[in-house]
């Protein structure tokens, strides 16, 4: 429990005392983070699944209006074709 209130330098001195040797100085090590080694690791896989997840979540918001708009345009084009080829005013139904 006493270790909780000790300062970091005191704990380091105690570990030096019990372990026998102070930490070595003058040894420099360099490391490269994982983001620097492979910055796009898994990006394509994540993009595919993220696109699927987002589309699945939003499909009910944009699909019904698109289907309704398509059906309305299809009906309007068919009606236009019928009305534009009528030769006599009384021909259309």
Helices and strands as residue ranges (DSSP letters): G 2-4, H 8-19, H 34-37, H 43-84, G 89-91
